[in-house]
Amino acid sequence: MQTESNANRTFQPLLDAEQAAALLGLHPKTLLRKSREGVIPSFRIFGKVRFTESALAEWVAAQAARPRMAA
């Protein structure tokens, strides 16, 4: 039996590091390092680091909205 909150959820395909890195324009090792540091949102499933497009899109939007420091 599904509850109302479960019925409104949609499944998102999980991205591996190479797929997510390509989406963000990063090297996979850089992405994994940033994930380990807690900078980029990720999670582990069956011992593998995985990403969702929606979480990455939210992260990118938050980065774009941050005020830039003058160099």
Long-range contacts (C-beta under 8 A, 24 or more apart in sequence): 12-52, 12-53, 12-54, 13-52, 13-53, 14-45, 14-50, 14-51, 14-52, 15-50, 15-51, 15-52, 15-53, 15-56, 16-48, 16-49, 16-50, 16-51, 17-49, 17-51, 19-51, 20-51, 20-56, 23-53, 23-56, 24-56, 24-60
